[in-house]
Amino acid sequence: MRVTADFIWETCEDTGGTSRAASDVTVLITPSASGEEMLLGRPTPTGERSTVDETFHLPLDLPIGPAVVALRSHTGDPIDIELPVTITTAPAP
């Protein structure tokens, strides 16, 4: 699964700081069937736009059906982006 997002900042000029990339970011998937968050990875935003552009392998035990993919930052100004998705086939080993 590829996740791309720009402006993943720890602080930004809009909130009184100097714009800089977030230092603690996670990408998670939560299948509706279990309700349990599964960590896909900890990307590092890079470049002028503090971009996350990563491909993640889905867990082999990920159930088919609806799920939510989340990108979150855990320091500075919090970011909590969620996107509903549907898993249609089991991940390949």
Biopython code that builds the backbone (N, CA, C, O; Angstrom):
import numpy as np
from Bio.PDB.StructureBuilder import StructureBuilder

atoms = [
    (1, "MET", "N", (0.848, -1.155, 0.000)),
    (1, "MET", "CA", (0.000, 0.000, 0.000)),
    (1, "MET", "C", (0.900, 1.226, 0.000)),
    (1, "MET", "O", (1.838, 1.326, 0.791)),
    (2, "ARG", "N", (0.601, 2.153, -0.899)),
    (2, "ARG", "CA", (1.398, 3.380, -0.972)),
    (2, "ARG", "C", (0.653, 4.508, -0.268)),
    (2, "ARG", "O", (-0.545, 4.705, -0.476)),
    (3, "VAL", "N", (1.372, 5.236, 0.558)),
    (3, "VAL", "CA", (0.824, 6.387, 1.281)),
    (3, "VAL", "C", (1.661, 7.607, 0.915)),
    (3, "VAL", "O", (2.884, 7.596, 1.053)),
    (4, "THR", "N", (0.989, 8.661, 0.447)),
    (4, "THR", "CA", (1.653, 9.908, 0.094)),
    (4, "THR", "C", (0.916, 11.067, 0.749)),
    (4, "THR", "O", (-0.306, 11.172, 0.637)),
    (5, "ALA", "N", (1.647, 11.930, 1.427)),
    (5, "ALA", "CA", (1.053, 13.119, 2.062)),
    (5, "ALA", "C", (2.115, 14.204, 2.166)),
    (5, "ALA", "O", (3.271, 13.928, 2.487)),
    (6, "ASP", "N", (1.714, 15.430, 1.895)),
    (6, "ASP", "CA", (2.604, 16.585, 1.993)),
    (6, "ASP", "C", (2.334, 17.359, 3.280)),
    (6, "ASP", "O", (1.289, 17.212, 3.913)),
    (7, "PHE", "N", (3.302, 18.182, 3.643)),
    (7, "PHE", "CA", (3.211, 19.099, 4.785)),
    (7, "PHE", "C", (2.965, 18.362, 6.105)),
    (7, "PHE", "O", (2.106, 18.751, 6.896)),
    (8, "ILE", "N", (3.729, 17.298, 6.324)),
    (8, "ILE", "CA", (3.653, 16.560, 7.585)),
    (8, "ILE", "C", (4.660, 17.212, 8.528)),
    (8, "ILE", "O", (5.803, 16.777, 8.662)),
    (9, "TRP", "N", (4.184, 18.272, 9.172)),
    (9, "TRP", "CA", (5.019, 19.125, 10.005)),
    (9, "TRP", "C", (4.825, 18.860, 11.483)),
    (9, "TRP", "O", (3.742, 18.491, 11.937)),
    (10, "GLU", "N", (5.914, 19.060, 12.225)),
    (10, "GLU", "CA", (5.866, 19.028, 13.688)),
    (10, "GLU", "C", (5.330, 20.362, 14.207)),
    (10, "GLU", "O", (4.508, 20.403, 15.123)),
    (11, "THR", "N", (5.803, 21.432, 13.616)),
    (11, "THR", "CA", (5.285, 22.775, 13.892)),
    (11, "THR", "C", (5.257, 23.523, 12.576)),
    (11, "THR", "O", (5.971, 23.172, 11.636)),
    (12, "CYS", "N", (4.435, 24.549, 12.512)),
    (12, "CYS", "CA", (4.396, 25.348, 11.291)),
    (12, "CYS", "C", (4.214, 26.814, 11.648)),
    (12, "CYS", "O", (3.863, 27.158, 12.777)),
    (13, "GLU", "N", (4.455, 27.656, 10.678)),
    (13, "GLU", "CA", (4.367, 29.101, 10.890)),
    (13, "GLU", "C", (2.969, 29.530, 11.319)),
    (13, "GLU", "O", (2.828, 30.524, 12.031)),
    (14, "ASP", "N", (1.934, 28.804, 10.903)),
    (14, "ASP", "CA", (0.554, 29.152, 11.252)),
    (14, "ASP", "C", (0.290, 29.071, 12.751)),
    (14, "ASP", "O", (-0.592, 29.762, 13.262)),
    (15, "THR", "N", (1.040, 28.239, 13.457)),
    (15, "THR", "CA", (0.812, 28.071, 14.898)),
    (15, "THR", "C", (1.912, 28.719, 15.726)),
    (15, "THR", "O", (2.056, 28.422, 16.912)),
    (16, "GLY", "N", (2.684, 29.599, 15.109)),
    (16, "GLY", "CA", (3.682, 30.353, 15.856)),
    (16, "GLY", "C", (5.072, 29.769, 15.868)),
    (16, "GLY", "O", (5.959, 30.316, 16.523)),
    (17, "GLY", "N", (5.293, 28.673, 15.164)),
    (17, "GLY", "CA", (6.621, 28.075, 15.134)),
    (17, "GLY", "C", (7.265, 28.246, 13.774)),
    (17, "GLY", "O", (6.753, 28.952, 12.906)),
    (18, "THR", "N", (8.386, 27.592, 13.612)),
    (18, "THR", "CA", (9.058, 27.540, 12.325)),
    (18, "THR", "C", (8.722, 26.199, 11.700)),
    (18, "THR", "O", (8.849, 25.164, 12.354)),
    (19, "SER", "N", (8.297, 26.200, 10.453)),
    (19, "SER", "CA", (7.914, 24.954, 9.798)),
    (19, "SER", "C", (9.083, 23.978, 9.787)),
    (19, "SER", "O", (10.179, 24.311, 9.338)),
    (20, "ARG", "N", (8.835, 22.761, 10.288)),
    (20, "ARG", "CA", (9.837, 21.695, 10.222)),
    (20, "ARG", "C", (9.118, 20.352, 10.199)),
    (20, "ARG", "O", (8.016, 20.218, 10.731)),
    (21, "ALA", "N", (9.743, 19.374, 9.588)),
    (21, "ALA", "CA", (9.137, 18.055, 9.408)),
    (21, "ALA", "C", (8.882, 17.381, 10.749)),
    (21, "ALA", "O", (9.657, 17.534, 11.693)),
    (22, "ALA", "N", (7.787, 16.635, 10.820)),
    (22, "ALA", "CA", (7.461, 15.870, 12.026)),
    (22, "ALA", "C", (8.533, 14.805, 12.251)),
    (22, "ALA", "O", (9.026, 14.196, 11.301)),
    (23, "SER", "N", (8.884, 14.592, 13.509)),
    (23, "SER", "CA", (9.957, 13.647, 13.832)),
    (23, "SER", "C", (9.439, 12.287, 14.296)),
    (23, "SER", "O", (10.227, 11.349, 14.422)),
    (24, "ASP", "N", (8.145, 12.155, 14.553)),
    (24, "ASP", "CA", (7.577, 10.883, 15.010)),
    (24, "ASP", "C", (6.241, 10.678, 14.304)),
    (24, "ASP", "O", (5.211, 11.193, 14.739)),
    (25, "VAL", "N", (6.272, 9.915, 13.207)),
    (25, "VAL", "CA", (5.089, 9.689, 12.375)),
    (25, "VAL", "C", (4.837, 8.186, 12.301)),
    (25, "VAL", "O", (5.774, 7.396, 12.186)),
    (26, "THR", "N", (3.561, 7.797, 12.367)),
    (26, "THR", "CA", (3.196, 6.394, 12.187)),
    (26, "THR", "C", (2.122, 6.279, 11.116)),
    (26, "THR", "O", (1.307, 7.183, 10.929)),
    (27, "VAL", "N", (2.139, 5.150, 10.417)),
    (27, "VAL", "CA", (1.069, 4.785, 9.498)),
    (27, "VAL", "C", (0.509, 3.464, 10.003)),
    (27, "VAL", "O", (1.239, 2.493, 10.200)),
    (28, "LEU", "N", (-0.815, 3.451, 10.208)),
    (28, "LEU", "CA", (-1.481, 2.287, 10.782)),
    (28, "LEU", "C", (-2.660, 1.882, 9.918)),
    (28, "LEU", "O", (-3.181, 2.685, 9.144)),
    (29, "ILE", "N", (-3.078, 0.627, 10.054)),
    (29, "ILE", "CA", (-4.320, 0.179, 9.433)),
    (29, "ILE", "C", (-5.144, -0.509, 10.509)),
    (29, "ILE", "O", (-4.617, -1.284, 11.307)),
    (30, "THR", "N", (-6.437, -0.221, 10.524)),
    (30, "THR", "CA", (-7.348, -0.818, 11.500)),
    (30, "THR", "C", (-8.483, -1.493, 10.744)),
    (30, "THR", "O", (-9.368, -0.816, 10.219)),
    (31, "PRO", "N", (-8.467, -2.833, 10.684)),
    (31, "PRO", "CA", (-9.568, -3.530, 10.025)),
    (31, "PRO", "C", (-10.827, -3.454, 10.892)),
    (31, "PRO", "O", (-10.755, -3.580, 12.114)),
    (32, "SER", "N", (-11.970, -3.248, 10.256)),
    (32, "SER", "CA", (-13.230, -3.184, 11.003)),
    (32, "SER", "C", (-13.527, -4.502, 11.703)),
    (32, "SER", "O", (-14.136, -4.511, 12.773)),
    (33, "ALA", "N", (-13.103, -5.618, 11.109)),
    (33, "ALA", "CA", (-13.397, -6.936, 11.672)),
    (33, "ALA", "C", (-12.815, -7.122, 13.067)),
    (33, "ALA", "O", (-13.430, -7.775, 13.910)),
    (34, "SER", "N", (-11.634, -6.555, 13.322)),
    (34, "SER", "CA", (-10.989, -6.747, 14.629)),
    (34, "SER", "C", (-10.978, -5.478, 15.465)),
    (34, "SER", "O", (-10.989, -5.550, 16.694)),
    (35, "GLY", "N", (-10.955, -4.311, 14.817)),
    (35, "GLY", "CA", (-10.851, -3.048, 15.551)),
    (35, "GLY", "C", (-9.467, -2.793, 16.122)),
    (35, "GLY", "O", (-9.272, -1.818, 16.848)),
    (36, "GLU", "N", (-8.499, -3.653, 15.807)),
    (36, "GLU", "CA", (-7.140, -3.514, 16.337)),
    (36, "GLU", "C", (-6.244, -2.782, 15.348)),
    (36, "GLU", "O", (-6.177, -3.143, 14.173)),
    (37, "GLU", "N", (-5.548, -1.738, 15.837)),
    (37, "GLU", "CA", (-4.582, -1.030, 14.999)),
    (37, "GLU", "C", (-3.376, -1.915, 14.721)),
    (37, "GLU", "O", (-2.867, -2.595, 15.612)),
    (38, "MET", "N", (-2.930, -1.894, 13.471)),
    (38, "MET", "CA", (-1.732, -2.633, 13.067)),
    (38, "MET", "C", (-0.756, -1.618, 12.486)),
    (38, "MET", "O", (-1.086, -0.900, 11.542)),
    (39, "LEU", "N", (0.438, -1.561, 13.051)),
    (39, "LEU", "CA", (1.464, -0.625, 12.587)),
    (39, "LEU", "C", (2.009, -1.082, 11.239)),
    (39, "LEU", "O", (2.475, -2.213, 11.096)),
    (40, "LEU", "N", (1.944, -0.188, 10.249)),
    (40, "LEU", "CA", (2.533, -0.481, 8.942)),
    (40, "LEU", "C", (3.954, 0.050, 8.851)),
    (40, "LEU", "O", (4.799, -0.551, 8.188)),
    (41, "GLY", "N", (4.227, 1.174, 9.512)),
    (41, "GLY", "CA", (5.575, 1.717, 9.469)),
    (41, "GLY", "C", (5.688, 3.080, 10.118)),
    (41, "GLY", "O", (4.698, 3.671, 10.549)),
    (42, "ARG", "N", (6.932, 3.570, 10.179)),
    (42, "ARG", "CA", (7.268, 4.871, 10.757)),
    (42, "ARG", "C", (8.043, 5.675, 9.716)),
    (42, "ARG", "O", (9.272, 5.731, 9.757)),
    (43, "PRO", "N", (7.321, 6.297, 8.782)),
    (43, "PRO", "CA", (8.005, 7.045, 7.724)),
    (43, "PRO", "C", (8.607, 8.345, 8.237)),
    (43, "PRO", "O", (8.196, 8.874, 9.270)),
    (44, "THR", "N", (9.580, 8.845, 7.502)),
    (44, "THR", "CA", (10.210, 10.130, 7.809)),
    (44, "THR", "C", (9.880, 11.117, 6.695)),
    (44, "THR", "O", (10.254, 10.890, 5.545)),
    (45, "PRO", "N", (9.182, 12.214, 7.019)),
    (45, "PRO", "CA", (8.897, 13.223, 5.997)),
    (45, "PRO", "C", (10.200, 13.832, 5.477)),
    (45, "PRO", "O", (11.124, 14.088, 6.248)),
    (46, "THR", "N", (10.264, 14.061, 4.160)),
    (46, "THR", "CA", (11.476, 14.607, 3.552)),
    (46, "THR", "C", (11.129, 15.707, 2.559)),
    (46, "THR", "O", (9.989, 15.828, 2.111)),
    (47, "GLY", "N", (12.125, 16.493, 2.232)),
    (47, "GLY", "CA", (12.002, 17.498, 1.190)),
    (47, "GLY", "C", (11.394, 18.799, 1.666)),
    (47, "GLY", "O", (11.018, 18.955, 2.828)),
    (48, "GLU", "N", (11.309, 19.728, 0.726)),
    (48, "GLU", "CA", (10.822, 21.075, 1.005)),
    (48, "GLU", "C", (9.386, 21.075, 1.530)),
    (48, "GLU", "O", (9.010, 21.949, 2.311)),
    (49, "ARG", "N", (8.578, 20.089, 1.099)),
    (49, "ARG", "CA", (7.174, 20.025, 1.509)),
    (49, "ARG", "C", (6.943, 19.018, 2.632)),
    (49, "ARG", "O", (5.796, 18.681, 2.927)),
    (50, "SER", "N", (8.010, 18.532, 3.263)),
    (50, "SER", "CA", (7.890, 17.536, 4.345)),
    (50, "SER", "C", (6.935, 16.421, 3.924)),
    (50, "SER", "O", (5.897, 16.198, 4.547)),
    (51, "THR", "N", (7.311, 15.736, 2.860)),
    (51, "THR", "CA", (6.458, 14.727, 2.231)),
    (51, "THR", "C", (6.737, 13.332, 2.767)),
    (51, "THR", "O", (7.888, 12.928, 2.927)),
    (52, "VAL", "N", (5.657, 12.602, 3.042)),
    (52, "VAL", "CA", (5.726, 11.164, 3.274)),
    (52, "VAL", "C", (5.306, 10.517, 1.962)),
    (52, "VAL", "O", (4.225, 10.801, 1.446)),
    (53, "ASP", "N", (6.148, 9.658, 1.425)),
    (53, "ASP", "CA", (5.844, 8.919, 0.199)),
    (53, "ASP", "C", (6.477, 7.548, 0.358)),
    (53, "ASP", "O", (7.630, 7.334, -0.018)),
    (54, "GLU", "N", (5.717, 6.630, 0.914)),
    (54, "GLU", "CA", (6.241, 5.307, 1.273)),
    (54, "GLU", "C", (5.290, 4.220, 0.794)),
    (54, "GLU", "O", (4.085, 4.436, 0.666)),
    (55, "THR", "N", (5.853, 3.057, 0.534)),
    (55, "THR", "CA", (5.068, 1.864, 0.243)),
    (55, "THR", "C", (5.215, 0.911, 1.419)),
    (55, "THR", "O", (6.323, 0.657, 1.892)),
    (56, "PHE", "N", (4.090, 0.387, 1.886)),
    (56, "PHE", "CA", (4.078, -0.494, 3.053)),
    (56, "PHE", "C", (3.497, -1.850, 2.662)),
    (56, "PHE", "O", (2.551, -1.934, 1.879)),
    (57, "HIS", "N", (4.083, -2.912, 3.222)),
    (57, "HIS", "CA", (3.537, -4.255, 3.047)),
    (57, "HIS", "C", (2.411, -4.439, 4.056)),
    (57, "HIS", "O", (2.557, -4.101, 5.230)),
    (58, "LEU", "N", (1.291, -4.976, 3.589)),
    (58, "LEU", "CA", (0.174, -5.232, 4.490)),
    (58, "LEU", "C", (0.427, -6.513, 5.271)),
    (58, "LEU", "O", (1.021, -7.451, 4.739)),
    (59, "PRO", "N", (-0.017, -6.566, 6.531)),
    (59, "PRO", "CA", (0.167, -7.779, 7.335)),
    (59, "PRO", "C", (-0.529, -8.980, 6.678)),
    (59, "PRO", "O", (-1.621, -8.845, 6.125)),
    (60, "LEU", "N", (0.107, -10.141, 6.744)),
    (60, "LEU", "CA", (-0.457, -11.345, 6.131)),
    (60, "LEU", "C", (-1.779, -11.746, 6.763)),
    (60, "LEU", "O", (-2.613, -12.370, 6.106)),
    (61, "ASP", "N", (-1.985, -11.396, 8.036)),
    (61, "ASP", "CA", (-3.224, -11.769, 8.724)),
    (61, "ASP", "C", (-4.298, -10.680, 8.645)),
    (61, "ASP", "O", (-5.266, -10.712, 9.405)),
    (62, "LEU", "N", (-4.135, -9.719, 7.734)),
    (62, "LEU", "CA", (-5.111, -8.642, 7.572)),
    (62, "LEU", "C", (-6.399, -9.212, 6.984)),
    (62, "LEU", "O", (-6.378, -9.798, 5.901)),
    (63, "PRO", "N", (-7.531, -9.045, 7.692)),
    (63, "PRO", "CA", (-8.789, -9.589, 7.171)),
    (63, "PRO", "C", (-9.313, -8.790, 5.975)),
    (63, "PRO", "O", (-9.090, -7.584, 5.869)),
    (64, "ILE", "N", (-10.006, -9.483, 5.088)),
    (64, "ILE", "CA", (-10.665, -8.846, 3.950)),
    (64, "ILE", "C", (-11.862, -8.060, 4.478)),
    (64, "ILE", "O", (-12.539, -8.489, 5.412)),
    (65, "GLY", "N", (-12.113, -6.897, 3.862)),
    (65, "GLY", "CA", (-13.259, -6.079, 4.256)),
    (65, "GLY", "C", (-12.847, -4.655, 4.535)),
    (65, "GLY", "O", (-11.729, -4.255, 4.209)),
    (66, "PRO", "N", (-13.751, -3.871, 5.144)),
    (66, "PRO", "CA", (-13.461, -2.463, 5.407)),
    (66, "PRO", "C", (-12.360, -2.280, 6.450)),
    (66, "PRO", "O", (-12.195, -3.089, 7.364)),
    (67, "ALA", "N", (-11.614, -1.188, 6.281)),
    (67, "ALA", "CA", (-10.534, -0.847, 7.216)),
    (67, "ALA", "C", (-10.314, 0.662, 7.136)),
    (67, "ALA", "O", (-10.857, 1.341, 6.265)),
    (68, "VAL", "N", (-9.511, 1.166, 8.057)),
    (68, "VAL", "CA", (-9.139, 2.580, 8.061)),
    (68, "VAL", "C", (-7.620, 2.664, 8.087)),
    (68, "VAL", "O", (-6.973, 2.045, 8.932)),
    (69, "VAL", "N", (-7.050, 3.435, 7.155)),
    (69, "VAL", "CA", (-5.616, 3.719, 7.152)),
    (69, "VAL", "C", (-5.432, 5.083, 7.809)),
    (69, "VAL", "O", (-6.140, 6.034, 7.479)),
    (70, "ALA", "N", (-4.484, 5.181, 8.736)),
    (70, "ALA", "CA", (-4.251, 6.440, 9.453)),
    (70, "ALA", "C", (-2.786, 6.826, 9.367)),
    (70, "ALA", "O", (-1.899, 5.976, 9.443)),
    (71, "LEU", "N", (-2.545, 8.125, 9.207)),
    (71, "LEU", "CA", (-1.211, 8.707, 9.307)),
    (71, "LEU", "C", (-1.285, 9.670, 10.483)),
    (71, "LEU", "O", (-2.118, 10.576, 10.501)),
    (72, "ARG", "N", (-0.412, 9.471, 11.464)),
    (72, "ARG", "CA", (-0.447, 10.295, 12.672)),
    (72, "ARG", "C", (0.947, 10.789, 13.021)),
    (72, "ARG", "O", (1.943, 10.092, 12.825)),
    (73, "SER", "N", (0.993, 12.018, 13.548)),
    (73, "SER", "CA", (2.242, 12.523, 14.123)),
    (73, "SER", "C", (2.055, 12.575, 15.630)),
    (73, "SER", "O", (0.946, 12.771, 16.127)),
    (74, "HIS", "N", (3.157, 12.396, 16.348)),
    (74, "HIS", "CA", (3.070, 12.249, 17.801)),
    (74, "HIS", "C", (3.875, 13.296, 18.556)),
    (74, "HIS", "O", (4.027, 13.192, 19.773)),
    (75, "THR", "N", (4.392, 14.298, 17.864)),
    (75, "THR", "CA", (5.123, 15.384, 18.520)),
    (75, "THR", "C", (4.660, 16.702, 17.927)),
    (75, "THR", "O", (4.196, 16.749, 16.788)),
    (76, "GLY", "N", (4.785, 17.761, 18.693)),
    (76, "GLY", "CA", (4.414, 19.085, 18.188)),
    (76, "GLY", "C", (2.930, 19.195, 17.924)),
    (76, "GLY", "O", (2.111, 18.675, 18.681)),
    (77, "ASP", "N", (2.587, 19.882, 16.835)),
    (77, "ASP", "CA", (1.188, 20.029, 16.438)),
    (77, "ASP", "C", (0.704, 18.686, 15.891)),
    (77, "ASP", "O", (1.239, 18.206, 14.891)),
    (78, "PRO", "N", (-0.295, 18.071, 16.524)),
    (78, "PRO", "CA", (-0.693, 16.723, 16.100)),
    (78, "PRO", "C", (-1.342, 16.706, 14.719)),
    (78, "PRO", "O", (-2.065, 17.626, 14.335)),
    (79, "ILE", "N", (-1.060, 15.633, 13.987)),
    (79, "ILE", "CA", (-1.706, 15.354, 12.705)),
    (79, "ILE", "C", (-2.372, 13.998, 12.852)),
    (79, "ILE", "O", (-1.753, 13.046, 13.328)),
    (80, "ASP", "N", (-3.630, 13.906, 12.446)),
    (80, "ASP", "CA", (-4.375, 12.649, 12.519)),
    (80, "ASP", "C", (-5.244, 12.549, 11.269)),
    (80, "ASP", "O", (-6.369, 13.048, 11.235)),
    (81, "ILE", "N", (-4.703, 11.898, 10.246)),
    (81, "ILE", "CA", (-5.393, 11.749, 8.968)),
    (81, "ILE", "C", (-5.895, 10.312, 8.875)),
    (81, "ILE", "O", (-5.133, 9.371, 9.097)),
    (82, "GLU", "N", (-7.173, 10.142, 8.547)),
    (82, "GLU", "CA", (-7.737, 8.807, 8.384)),
    (82, "GLU", "C", (-8.428, 8.696, 7.036)),
    (82, "GLU", "O", (-9.060, 9.643, 6.569)),
    (83, "LEU", "N", (-8.300, 7.526, 6.413)),
    (83, "LEU", "CA", (-8.913, 7.273, 5.118)),
    (83, "LEU", "C", (-9.536, 5.881, 5.135)),
    (83, "LEU", "O", (-8.834, 4.895, 5.362)),
    (84, "PRO", "N", (-10.850, 5.785, 4.897)),
    (84, "PRO", "CA", (-11.464, 4.457, 4.826)),
    (84, "PRO", "C", (-11.053, 3.748, 3.534)),
    (84, "PRO", "O", (-11.007, 4.360, 2.467)),
    (85, "VAL", "N", (-10.761, 2.467, 3.645)),
    (85, "VAL", "CA", (-10.387, 1.639, 2.498)),
    (85, "VAL", "C", (-11.118, 0.309, 2.600)),
    (85, "VAL", "O", (-11.687, -0.019, 3.642)),
    (86, "THR", "N", (-11.100, -0.451, 1.518)),
    (86, "THR", "CA", (-11.655, -1.803, 1.530)),
    (86, "THR", "C", (-10.577, -2.760, 1.054)),
    (86, "THR", "O", (-10.038, -2.604, -0.042)),
    (87, "ILE", "N", (-10.266, -3.740, 1.871)),
    (87, "ILE", "CA", (-9.306, -4.786, 1.515)),
    (87, "ILE", "C", (-10.097, -5.844, 0.753)),
    (87, "ILE", "O", (-11.012, -6.451, 1.308)),
    (88, "THR", "N", (-9.747, -6.070, -0.525)),
    (88, "THR", "CA", (-10.538, -6.973, -1.366)),
    (88, "THR", "C", (-9.901, -8.344, -1.569)),
    (88, "THR", "O", (-10.589, -9.305, -1.911)),
    (89, "THR", "N", (-8.589, -8.437, -1.361)),
    (89, "THR", "CA", (-7.908, -9.727, -1.460)),
    (89, "THR", "C", (-6.895, -9.825, -0.333)),
    (89, "THR", "O", (-6.399, -8.816, 0.167)),
    (90, "ALA", "N", (-6.600, -11.046, 0.053)),
    (90, "ALA", "CA", (-5.615, -11.262, 1.115)),
    (90, "ALA", "C", (-4.235, -10.829, 0.625)),
    (90, "ALA", "O", (-3.906, -11.036, -0.542)),
    (91, "PRO", "N", (-3.418, -10.226, 1.506)),
    (91, "PRO", "CA", (-2.052, -9.840, 1.130)),
    (91, "PRO", "C", (-1.239, -11.051, 0.689)),
    (91, "PRO", "O", (-1.380, -12.138, 1.249)),
    (92, "ALA", "N", (-0.396, -10.863, -0.307)),
    (92, "ALA", "CA", (0.466, -11.937, -0.801)),
    (92, "ALA", "C", (1.632, -12.146, 0.153)),
    (92, "ALA", "O", (2.175, -11.182, 0.693)),
    (93, "PRO", "N", (2.019, -13.403, 0.363)),
    (93, "PRO", "CA", (3.166, -13.674, 1.258)),
    (93, "PRO", "C", (4.479, -13.229, 0.670)),
    (93, "PRO", "O", (5.524, -13.388, 1.301)),
]
sb = StructureBuilder()
sb.init_structure("model")
sb.init_model(0)
sb.init_chain("A")
sb.init_seg("    ")
for serial, (resi, resn, name, xyz) in enumerate(atoms, 1):
    if name == "N":
        sb.init_residue(resn, " ", resi, " ")
    sb.init_atom(name, np.array(xyz, "f"), 0.0, 1.0, " ", f" {name:<3s}", serial, name[0])
structure = sb.get_structure()
